[in-house]
Amino acid sequence: MSDQPAVHQTATHRSGFACLVGRPNAGKSTLTNALVGQKVAIMSARPQTTRHTIRGIVHREDAQLVLVDTPGLHRPRTLLGERLNDLVRDTLSEVDVIAFCLPADQKVGPGDRYIAAQLAELMSGRRKVPVVAVVTKADLVPREALMQHLISVDQLARAVDREWDDIVPVSAKDGYQVEELEAVLISHLPEGPDLYPDGELTDEPEAVMVAELVREAALEGVRDELPHSLAVVVDEMVPREGTGDPEKGRPPLLDVRVNLFVERDSQKAIIIGRGGSRLRAVGTEARQGIEKLLGQRIYLDLHVKVAKDWQRDPKQLRKLGF
């Protein structure tokens, strides 16, 4: 037997930030929610739903992965579009690993090539950022088509004279390889302690998440023109006096007043609906999500206002939080 004392190895703990990028409607928000295991980003079938970088936090014993979901990178046509792109680029320069999302049910196109060219600079810069190509929506295509798409994604990197650090096909809908992707992203993080308290799932302010839930409900089933023209701002969230019971642990009723801004009167009519029917439906759906988020009953008061051409007006963009 050796006289040498036993050496106890401590497990490596990793922590850091991963940014999900991709063209609009590539499945980034759905994937963020699947990785976190709870809804922290709004989801919609409509492109350009996300307008803020939303952090979702994945907690493991050996790691903490902070997911940054960004607006889709795209060729901007408005001042809002330019600001969203700037937001994405600023985010990319500060993260530890990038997940480039490319949906399996859509061919690699000009939008993907545009993003790949942007990422190529980061992959070869002074502070090299690893990029994982994530083929999303793998459940929507047959296996043969998925294999062909993976080859196309690999060729996309070679076209900009780079190689992806990993390529991972996933389906956020049925959970296919979500845990594998989580492990791959964590493998690219530096060693370090937790960045957020245990149990915290996002660092988004409650008012921002409330606004996002209202906007998600308002976007359901409306025409294509509306998503880009709709902005939602929480005016106030105040407990109603004389409600609740602190001794029984029952929180007070929360009065939540929210303004929905559109660019034209015709869009205002779409949101409100005949006799206010659509706005009532939006309120009902949003209230359920908000009560689940906040863990208390709310009274939701929605108002629709016109802010003419706000996407192109710097003053109004600032007022609406962009």
C-alpha positions as YAML, in Angstrom:
chain: A
units: angstrom
residues:
- id: 1
  name: MET
  ca: [0.00, 0.00, 0.00]
- id: 2
  name: SER
  ca: [1.18, 3.51, -0.78]
- id: 3
  name: ASP
  ca: [1.90, 5.99, 2.00]
- id: 4
  name: GLN
  ca: [0.74, 8.82, -0.27]
- id: 5
  name: PRO
  ca: [-2.42, 10.60, 0.97]
- id: 6
  name: ALA
  ca: [-5.52, 10.15, -1.17]
- id: 7
  name: VAL
  ca: [-6.17, 12.97, -3.64]
- id: 8
  name: HIS
  ca: [-9.80, 14.06, -3.78]
- id: 9
  name: GLN
  ca: [-10.71, 15.59, -7.14]
- id: 10
  name: THR
  ca: [-13.36, 18.30, -7.07]
- id: 11
  name: ALA
  ca: [-15.91, 18.28, -9.87]
- id: 12
  name: THR
  ca: [-15.58, 21.11, -12.36]
- id: 13
  name: HIS
  ca: [-18.38, 23.67, -12.23]
- id: 14
  name: ARG
  ca: [-19.05, 25.73, -15.34]
- id: 15
  name: SER
  ca: [-21.10, 28.88, -15.77]
- id: 16
  name: GLY
  ca: [-21.65, 31.43, -18.50]
- id: 17
  name: PHE
  ca: [-23.82, 32.85, -21.23]
- id: 18
  name: ALA
  ca: [-25.10, 31.23, -24.42]
- id: 19
  name: CYS
  ca: [-26.79, 33.32, -27.09]
- id: 20
  name: LEU
  ca: [-29.39, 31.87, -29.45]
- id: 21
  name: VAL
  ca: [-29.33, 33.52, -32.87]
- id: 22
  name: GLY
  ca: [-31.00, 32.84, -36.17]
- id: 23
  name: ARG
  ca: [-33.27, 34.43, -38.70]
- id: 24
  name: PRO
  ca: [-36.79, 35.28, -37.57]
- id: 25
  name: ASN
  ca: [-39.02, 32.29, -36.71]
- id: 26
  name: ALA
  ca: [-36.14, 29.82, -36.42]
- id: 27
  name: GLY
  ca: [-37.51, 28.40, -33.14]
- id: 28
  name: LYS
  ca: [-35.21, 30.27, -30.74]
- id: 29
  name: SER
  ca: [-37.85, 31.22, -28.16]
- id: 30
  name: THR
  ca: [-39.40, 27.74, -28.14]
- id: 31
  name: LEU
  ca: [-35.95, 26.22, -27.64]
- id: 32
  name: THR
  ca: [-35.15, 28.67, -24.82]
- id: 33
  name: ASN
  ca: [-38.33, 27.60, -23.00]
- id: 34
  name: ALA
  ca: [-37.59, 23.89, -23.57]
- id: 35
  name: LEU
  ca: [-34.06, 24.21, -22.15]
- id: 36
  name: VAL
  ca: [-35.23, 26.19, -19.10]
- id: 37
  name: GLY
  ca: [-38.21, 23.87, -18.60]
- id: 38
  name: GLN
  ca: [-40.62, 26.79, -18.21]
- id: 39
  name: LYS
  ca: [-41.96, 29.63, -20.33]
- id: 40
  name: VAL
  ca: [-39.62, 32.63, -20.15]
- id: 41
  name: ALA
  ca: [-39.84, 33.77, -23.80]
- id: 42
  name: ILE
  ca: [-42.99, 34.43, -25.81]
- id: 43
  name: MET
  ca: [-43.69, 32.11, -28.71]
- id: 44
  name: SER
  ca: [-45.53, 32.85, -31.93]
- id: 45
  name: ALA
  ca: [-45.71, 31.40, -35.43]
- id: 46
  name: ARG
  ca: [-45.07, 34.93, -36.67]
- id: 47
  name: PRO
  ca: [-41.55, 36.16, -37.46]
- id: 48
  name: GLN
  ca: [-39.80, 38.75, -35.28]
- id: 49
  name: THR
  ca: [-41.83, 38.10, -32.15]
- id: 50
  name: THR
  ca: [-38.90, 38.66, -29.76]
- id: 51
  name: ARG
  ca: [-37.87, 42.27, -29.20]
- id: 52
  name: HIS
  ca: [-35.79, 41.98, -26.03]
- id: 53
  name: THR
  ca: [-32.86, 39.79, -25.05]
- id: 54
  name: ILE
  ca: [-34.51, 37.44, -22.58]
- id: 55
  name: ARG
  ca: [-32.33, 35.48, -20.20]
- id: 56
  name: GLY
  ca: [-33.46, 31.99, -19.26]
- id: 57
  name: ILE
  ca: [-31.41, 30.22, -16.62]
- id: 58
  name: VAL
  ca: [-30.64, 26.47, -16.63]
- id: 59
  name: HIS
  ca: [-29.53, 25.16, -13.22]
- id: 60
  name: ARG
  ca: [-27.49, 21.95, -12.83]
- id: 61
  name: GLU
  ca: [-25.30, 20.68, -10.01]
- id: 62
  name: ASP
  ca: [-22.23, 20.99, -12.22]
- id: 63
  name: ALA
  ca: [-23.19, 24.09, -14.21]
- id: 64
  name: GLN
  ca: [-25.34, 27.15, -14.71]
- id: 65
  name: LEU
  ca: [-26.22, 28.01, -18.29]
- id: 66
  name: VAL
  ca: [-27.69, 31.47, -18.90]
- id: 67
  name: LEU
  ca: [-29.57, 31.58, -22.21]
- id: 68
  name: VAL
  ca: [-29.90, 34.86, -24.05]
- id: 69
  name: ASP
  ca: [-32.71, 34.78, -26.60]
- id: 70
  name: THR
  ca: [-32.41, 37.58, -29.15]
- id: 71
  name: PRO
  ca: [-34.56, 39.13, -31.87]
- id: 72
  name: GLY
  ca: [-33.94, 37.46, -35.24]
- id: 73
  name: LEU
  ca: [-31.05, 38.93, -37.23]
- id: 74
  name: HIS
  ca: [-32.42, 40.27, -40.51]
- id: 75
  name: ARG
  ca: [-31.83, 42.92, -43.16]
- id: 76
  name: PRO
  ca: [-33.51, 45.91, -41.50]
- id: 77
  name: ARG
  ca: [-36.15, 48.02, -43.28]
- id: 78
  name: THR
  ca: [-36.98, 50.38, -40.39]
- id: 79
  name: LEU
  ca: [-35.19, 52.19, -37.57]
- id: 80
  name: LEU
  ca: [-36.67, 49.59, -35.19]
- id: 81
  name: GLY
  ca: [-35.12, 46.83, -37.33]
- id: 82
  name: GLU
  ca: [-31.72, 48.52, -37.19]
- id: 83
  name: ARG
  ca: [-31.92, 48.85, -33.40]
- id: 84
  name: LEU
  ca: [-32.90, 45.19, -33.00]
- id: 85
  name: ASN
  ca: [-29.90, 44.13, -35.11]
- id: 86
  name: ASP
  ca: [-27.60, 46.34, -33.03]
- id: 87
  name: LEU
  ca: [-29.00, 44.68, -29.90]
- id: 88
  name: VAL
  ca: [-28.13, 41.24, -31.29]
- id: 89
  name: ARG
  ca: [-24.57, 42.22, -32.28]
- id: 90
  name: ASP
  ca: [-23.89, 43.79, -28.88]
- id: 91
  name: THR
  ca: [-25.12, 40.59, -27.21]
- id: 92
  name: LEU
  ca: [-23.00, 38.32, -29.43]
- id: 93
  name: SER
  ca: [-19.79, 40.11, -28.51]
- id: 94
  name: GLU
  ca: [-20.30, 39.39, -24.80]
- id: 95
  name: VAL
  ca: [-21.35, 35.71, -24.61]
- id: 96
  name: ASP
  ca: [-19.31, 32.52, -24.12]
- id: 97
  name: VAL
  ca: [-20.96, 30.40, -26.84]
- id: 98
  name: ILE
  ca: [-23.40, 31.04, -29.69]
- id: 99
  name: ALA
  ca: [-26.17, 28.65, -30.78]
- id: 100
  name: PHE
  ca: [-27.01, 29.36, -34.43]
- id: 101
  name: CYS
  ca: [-30.55, 28.05, -35.03]
- id: 102
  name: LEU
  ca: [-31.47, 26.79, -38.50]
- id: 103
  name: PRO
  ca: [-34.95, 25.21, -38.89]
- id: 104
  name: ALA
  ca: [-34.94, 21.74, -40.47]
- id: 105
  name: ASP
  ca: [-38.15, 22.40, -42.42]
- id: 106
  name: GLN
  ca: [-36.65, 25.35, -44.34]
- id: 107
  name: LYS
  ca: [-33.76, 25.27, -46.80]
- id: 108
  name: VAL
  ca: [-30.60, 27.20, -45.95]
- id: 109
  name: GLY
  ca: [-31.25, 30.59, -47.51]
- id: 110
  name: PRO
  ca: [-29.89, 34.12, -47.94]
- id: 111
  name: GLY
  ca: [-30.87, 35.04, -44.36]
- id: 112
  name: ASP
  ca: [-28.82, 32.15, -42.97]
- id: 113
  name: ARG
  ca: [-25.85, 33.06, -45.17]
- id: 114
  name: TYR
  ca: [-26.08, 36.67, -43.95]
- id: 115
  name: ILE
  ca: [-25.92, 35.51, -40.30]
- id: 116
  name: ALA
  ca: [-23.13, 32.99, -41.02]
- id: 117
  name: ALA
  ca: [-21.01, 35.80, -42.47]
- id: 118
  name: GLN
  ca: [-21.62, 37.89, -39.32]
- id: 119
  name: LEU
  ca: [-20.66, 34.94, -37.08]
- id: 120
  name: ALA
  ca: [-17.51, 34.16, -39.10]
- id: 121
  name: GLU
  ca: [-15.97, 37.42, -37.86]
- id: 122
  name: LEU
  ca: [-16.64, 36.46, -34.22]
- id: 123
  name: MET
  ca: [-15.25, 32.94, -34.74]
- id: 124
  name: SER
  ca: [-11.92, 34.30, -35.91]
- id: 125
  name: GLY
  ca: [-11.66, 37.48, -33.87]
- id: 126
  name: ARG
  ca: [-9.28, 38.26, -31.03]
- id: 127
  name: ARG
  ca: [-11.77, 36.75, -28.58]
- id: 128
  name: LYS
  ca: [-12.89, 33.67, -30.50]
- id: 129
  name: VAL
  ca: [-16.47, 32.73, -29.69]
- id: 130
  name: PRO
  ca: [-17.45, 29.07, -30.32]
- id: 131
  name: VAL
  ca: [-20.54, 28.58, -32.51]
- id: 132
  name: VAL
  ca: [-22.81, 25.54, -32.29]
- id: 133
  name: ALA
  ca: [-25.11, 25.01, -35.29]
- id: 134
  name: VAL
  ca: [-28.50, 23.90, -33.95]
- id: 135
  name: VAL
  ca: [-30.90, 22.35, -36.45]
- id: 136
  name: THR
  ca: [-34.30, 23.12, -34.89]
- id: 137
  name: LYS
  ca: [-37.76, 21.63, -35.62]
- id: 138
  name: ALA
  ca: [-36.24, 18.21, -36.40]
- id: 139
  name: ASP
  ca: [-39.66, 16.63, -35.74]
- id: 140
  name: LEU
  ca: [-41.13, 18.31, -38.83]
- id: 141
  name: VAL
  ca: [-39.07, 16.45, -41.45]
- id: 142
  name: PRO
  ca: [-38.33, 12.77, -42.32]
- id: 143
  name: ARG
  ca: [-34.97, 11.37, -41.24]
- id: 144
  name: GLU
  ca: [-33.56, 11.44, -44.78]
- id: 145
  name: ALA
  ca: [-34.43, 15.13, -45.21]
- id: 146
  name: LEU
  ca: [-32.88, 15.88, -41.79]
- id: 147
  name: MET
  ca: [-29.61, 14.20, -42.83]
- id: 148
  name: GLN
  ca: [-29.54, 16.28, -46.03]
- id: 149
  name: HIS
  ca: [-30.19, 19.47, -44.07]
- id: 150
  name: LEU
  ca: [-27.32, 18.69, -41.69]
- id: 151
  name: ILE
  ca: [-25.00, 18.42, -44.71]
- id: 152
  name: SER
  ca: [-26.25, 21.80, -45.99]
- id: 153
  name: VAL
  ca: [-25.62, 23.37, -42.56]
- id: 154
  name: ASP
  ca: [-22.08, 21.97, -42.55]
- id: 155
  name: GLN
  ca: [-21.48, 23.39, -46.05]
- id: 156
  name: LEU
  ca: [-22.76, 26.78, -44.88]
- id: 157
  name: ALA
  ca: [-19.80, 27.07, -42.49]
- id: 158
  name: ARG
  ca: [-17.34, 26.03, -45.18]
- id: 159
  name: ALA
  ca: [-18.76, 28.71, -47.49]
- id: 160
  name: VAL
  ca: [-17.49, 31.36, -45.04]
- id: 161
  name: ASP
  ca: [-14.22, 29.41, -44.53]
- id: 162
  name: ARG
  ca: [-15.11, 28.24, -41.02]
- id: 163
  name: GLU
  ca: [-16.21, 25.09, -39.18]
- id: 164
  name: TRP
  ca: [-18.99, 24.92, -36.59]
- id: 165
  name: ASP
  ca: [-17.73, 23.76, -33.19]
- id: 166
  name: ASP
  ca: [-20.65, 21.31, -33.06]
- id: 167
  name: ILE
  ca: [-23.81, 20.53, -35.06]
- id: 168
  name: VAL
  ca: [-26.83, 19.34, -33.04]
- id: 169
  name: PRO
  ca: [-30.31, 18.53, -34.40]
- id: 170
  name: VAL
  ca: [-33.11, 19.10, -31.86]
- id: 171
  name: SER
  ca: [-36.86, 19.25, -31.47]
- id: 172
  name: ALA
  ca: [-38.04, 21.55, -28.68]
- id: 173
  name: LYS
  ca: [-41.59, 20.28, -29.25]
- id: 174
  name: ASP
  ca: [-40.96, 16.63, -28.33]
- id: 175
  name: GLY
  ca: [-37.69, 17.06, -26.40]
- id: 176
  name: TYR
  ca: [-35.50, 15.27, -28.96]
- id: 177
  name: GLN
  ca: [-31.82, 15.96, -28.04]
- id: 178
  name: VAL
  ca: [-32.65, 19.02, -25.90]
- id: 179
  name: GLU
  ca: [-30.58, 17.58, -23.02]
- id: 180
  name: GLU
  ca: [-27.76, 16.75, -25.45]
- id: 181
  name: LEU
  ca: [-27.73, 20.34, -26.69]
- id: 182
  name: GLU
  ca: [-27.67, 21.58, -23.10]
- id: 183
  name: ALA
  ca: [-24.57, 19.44, -22.42]
- id: 184
  name: VAL
  ca: [-22.84, 20.65, -25.60]
- id: 185
  name: LEU
  ca: [-23.43, 24.33, -24.76]
- id: 186
  name: ILE
  ca: [-22.21, 23.82, -21.18]
- id: 187
  name: SER
  ca: [-19.04, 22.15, -22.47]
- id: 188
  name: HIS
  ca: [-18.09, 25.48, -24.09]
- id: 189
  name: LEU
  ca: [-18.55, 27.52, -20.89]
- id: 190
  name: PRO
  ca: [-15.63, 28.58, -18.68]
- id: 191
  name: GLU
  ca: [-15.18, 27.22, -15.18]
- id: 192
  name: GLY
  ca: [-16.87, 29.39, -12.59]
- id: 193
  name: PRO
  ca: [-19.48, 29.68, -9.82]
- id: 194
  name: ASP
  ca: [-23.23, 30.23, -10.25]
- id: 195
  name: LEU
  ca: [-24.12, 33.65, -11.61]
- id: 196
  name: TYR
  ca: [-27.72, 33.67, -10.36]
- id: 197
  name: PRO
  ca: [-29.43, 32.33, -7.20]
- id: 198
  name: ASP
  ca: [-30.70, 28.75, -7.32]
- id: 199
  name: GLY
  ca: [-34.28, 28.53, -8.56]
- id: 200
  name: GLU
  ca: [-34.23, 31.81, -10.48]
- id: 201
  name: LEU
  ca: [-35.33, 31.15, -14.07]
- id: 202
  name: THR
  ca: [-34.98, 34.58, -15.66]
- id: 203
  name: ASP
  ca: [-33.71, 38.05, -14.81]
- id: 204
  name: GLU
  ca: [-36.33, 39.80, -16.92]
- id: 205
  name: PRO
  ca: [-38.27, 42.40, -14.89]
- id: 206
  name: GLU
  ca: [-41.85, 41.28, -14.19]
- id: 207
  name: ALA
  ca: [-43.30, 44.28, -16.05]
- id: 208
  name: VAL
  ca: [-41.42, 43.30, -19.23]
- id: 209
  name: MET
  ca: [-42.67, 39.70, -19.02]
- id: 210
  name: VAL
  ca: [-46.23, 40.90, -18.40]
- id: 211
  name: ALA
  ca: [-46.01, 43.12, -21.50]
- id: 212
  name: GLU
  ca: [-44.66, 40.20, -23.53]
- id: 213
  name: LEU
  ca: [-47.52, 37.91, -22.44]
- id: 214
  name: VAL
  ca: [-50.06, 40.56, -23.50]
- id: 215
  name: ARG
  ca: [-48.32, 40.98, -26.85]
- id: 216
  name: GLU
  ca: [-48.24, 37.22, -27.42]
- id: 217
  name: ALA
  ca: [-52.00, 37.00, -26.77]
- id: 218
  name: ALA
  ca: [-52.65, 39.99, -29.06]
- id: 219
  name: LEU
  ca: [-50.68, 38.42, -31.93]
- id: 220
  name: GLU
  ca: [-52.71, 35.21, -31.95]
- id: 221
  name: GLY
  ca: [-54.75, 34.93, -35.14]
- id: 222
  name: VAL
  ca: [-54.16, 38.43, -36.52]
- id: 223
  name: ARG
  ca: [-53.05, 39.50, -39.99]
- id: 224
  name: ASP
  ca: [-49.40, 39.52, -41.10]
- id: 225
  name: GLU
  ca: [-49.02, 43.30, -41.01]
- id: 226
  name: LEU
  ca: [-49.68, 43.63, -37.29]
- id: 227
  name: PRO
  ca: [-46.73, 41.92, -35.48]
- id: 228
  name: HIS
  ca: [-44.21, 44.59, -36.48]
- id: 229
  name: SER
  ca: [-46.61, 47.44, -35.66]
- id: 230
  name: LEU
  ca: [-47.59, 46.34, -32.15]
- id: 231
  name: ALA
  ca: [-45.79, 47.54, -29.02]
- id: 232
  name: VAL
  ca: [-46.97, 46.83, -25.47]
- id: 233
  name: VAL
  ca: [-46.04, 48.86, -22.38]
- id: 234
  name: VAL
  ca: [-47.11, 48.22, -18.78]
- id: 235
  name: ASP
  ca: [-48.39, 51.51, -17.35]
- id: 236
  name: GLU
  ca: [-48.61, 50.34, -13.72]
- id: 237
  name: MET
  ca: [-48.91, 47.28, -11.48]
- id: 238
  name: VAL
  ca: [-50.36, 48.18, -8.05]
- id: 239
  name: PRO
  ca: [-51.91, 46.07, -5.28]
- id: 240
  name: ARG
  ca: [-55.58, 46.97, -4.68]
- id: 241
  name: GLU
  ca: [-56.22, 48.25, -1.17]
- id: 242
  name: GLY
  ca: [-58.44, 46.14, 1.06]
- id: 243
  name: THR
  ca: [-57.86, 42.88, -0.85]
- id: 244
  name: GLY
  ca: [-55.92, 39.77, 0.11]
- id: 245
  name: ASP
  ca: [-55.24, 38.27, 3.53]
- id: 246
  name: PRO
  ca: [-51.59, 38.38, 4.72]
- id: 247
  name: GLU
  ca: [-52.32, 36.11, 7.71]
- id: 248
  name: LYS
  ca: [-53.58, 33.36, 5.40]
- id: 249
  name: GLY
  ca: [-50.82, 34.02, 2.89]
- id: 250
  name: ARG
  ca: [-53.28, 35.32, 0.30]
- id: 251
  name: PRO
  ca: [-51.73, 38.17, -1.75]
- id: 252
  name: PRO
  ca: [-53.83, 41.19, -2.72]
- id: 253
  name: LEU
  ca: [-55.53, 41.59, -6.08]
- id: 254
  name: LEU
  ca: [-53.09, 43.31, -8.44]
- id: 255
  name: ASP
  ca: [-54.37, 46.04, -10.77]
- id: 256
  name: VAL
  ca: [-52.36, 45.79, -14.00]
- id: 257
  name: ARG
  ca: [-52.85, 48.57, -16.56]
- id: 258
  name: VAL
  ca: [-51.35, 47.97, -19.99]
- id: 259
  name: ASN
  ca: [-51.20, 50.09, -23.16]
- id: 260
  name: LEU
  ca: [-51.06, 48.48, -26.62]
- id: 261
  name: PHE
  ca: [-49.64, 50.79, -29.29]
- id: 262
  name: VAL
  ca: [-50.29, 50.38, -33.02]
- id: 263
  name: GLU
  ca: [-49.40, 52.63, -35.96]
- id: 264
  name: ARG
  ca: [-52.80, 53.14, -37.63]
- id: 265
  name: ASP
  ca: [-56.50, 53.36, -36.77]
- id: 266
  name: SER
  ca: [-57.18, 50.31, -38.96]
- id: 267
  name: GLN
  ca: [-54.80, 48.27, -36.78]
- id: 268
  name: LYS
  ca: [-56.53, 49.55, -33.66]
- id: 269
  name: ALA
  ca: [-59.81, 48.19, -35.02]
- id: 270
  name: ILE
  ca: [-58.18, 44.77, -35.61]
- id: 271
  name: ILE
  ca: [-56.93, 44.55, -32.02]
- id: 272
  name: ILE
  ca: [-60.24, 45.66, -30.49]
- id: 273
  name: GLY
  ca: [-62.49, 43.58, -32.76]
- id: 274
  name: ARG
  ca: [-66.23, 43.92, -33.27]
- id: 275
  name: GLY
  ca: [-67.81, 45.27, -30.10]
- id: 276
  name: GLY
  ca: [-64.49, 44.80, -28.26]
- id: 277
  name: SER
  ca: [-64.65, 41.00, -28.66]
- id: 278
  name: ARG
  ca: [-61.00, 40.49, -29.66]
- id: 279
  name: LEU
  ca: [-59.62, 42.71, -26.94]
- id: 280
  name: ARG
  ca: [-61.67, 40.80, -24.34]
- id: 281
  name: ALA
  ca: [-60.27, 37.50, -25.67]
- id: 282
  name: VAL
  ca: [-56.72, 38.93, -25.53]
- id: 283
  name: GLY
  ca: [-57.33, 40.02, -21.93]
- id: 284
  name: THR
  ca: [-58.67, 36.61, -20.89]
- id: 285
  name: GLU
  ca: [-55.74, 34.70, -22.39]
- id: 286
  name: ALA
  ca: [-53.07, 37.13, -21.16]
- id: 287
  name: ARG
  ca: [-54.53, 37.25, -17.65]
- id: 288
  name: GLN
  ca: [-54.18, 33.47, -17.25]
- id: 289
  name: GLY
  ca: [-50.49, 33.61, -18.21]
- id: 290
  name: ILE
  ca: [-49.80, 36.64, -16.02]
- id: 291
  name: GLU
  ca: [-51.51, 35.12, -12.96]
- id: 292
  name: LYS
  ca: [-49.43, 31.96, -13.42]
- id: 293
  name: LEU
  ca: [-46.26, 34.07, -13.74]
- id: 294
  name: LEU
  ca: [-46.94, 36.27, -10.70]
- id: 295
  name: GLY
  ca: [-48.70, 33.69, -8.53]
- id: 296
  name: GLN
  ca: [-51.60, 35.99, -7.65]
- id: 297
  name: ARG
  ca: [-54.95, 37.19, -8.98]
- id: 298
  name: ILE
  ca: [-54.91, 40.25, -11.22]
- id: 299
  name: TYR
  ca: [-57.34, 42.71, -12.76]
- id: 300
  name: LEU
  ca: [-56.05, 43.39, -16.28]
- id: 301
  name: ASP
  ca: [-56.99, 46.74, -17.83]
- id: 302
  name: LEU
  ca: [-56.05, 46.99, -21.54]
- id: 303
  name: HIS
  ca: [-56.04, 50.17, -23.64]
- id: 304
  name: VAL
  ca: [-55.27, 50.38, -27.38]
- id: 305
  name: LYS
  ca: [-53.64, 53.59, -28.62]
- id: 306
  name: VAL
  ca: [-52.34, 54.83, -31.98]
- id: 307
  name: ALA
  ca: [-48.70, 56.03, -32.15]
- id: 308
  name: LYS
  ca: [-48.38, 56.92, -35.82]
- id: 309
  name: ASP
  ca: [-45.38, 55.27, -37.60]
- id: 310
  name: TRP
  ca: [-43.62, 54.67, -34.26]
- id: 311
  name: GLN
  ca: [-41.17, 52.16, -35.82]
- id: 312
  name: ARG
  ca: [-39.53, 55.00, -37.78]
- id: 313
  name: ASP
  ca: [-39.68, 57.72, -35.13]
- id: 314
  name: PRO
  ca: [-36.62, 57.90, -32.79]
- id: 315
  name: LYS
  ca: [-38.55, 59.85, -30.13]
- id: 316
  name: GLN
  ca: [-41.41, 57.33, -30.03]
- id: 317
  name: LEU
  ca: [-39.01, 54.38, -30.10]
- id: 318
  name: ARG
  ca: [-37.32, 55.73, -26.95]
- id: 319
  name: LYS
  ca: [-40.73, 56.25, -25.32]
- id: 320
  name: LEU
  ca: [-41.69, 52.65, -26.08]
- id: 321
  name: GLY
  ca: [-38.43, 51.27, -24.65]
- id: 322
  name: PHE
  ca: [-36.37, 50.60, -27.77]
...
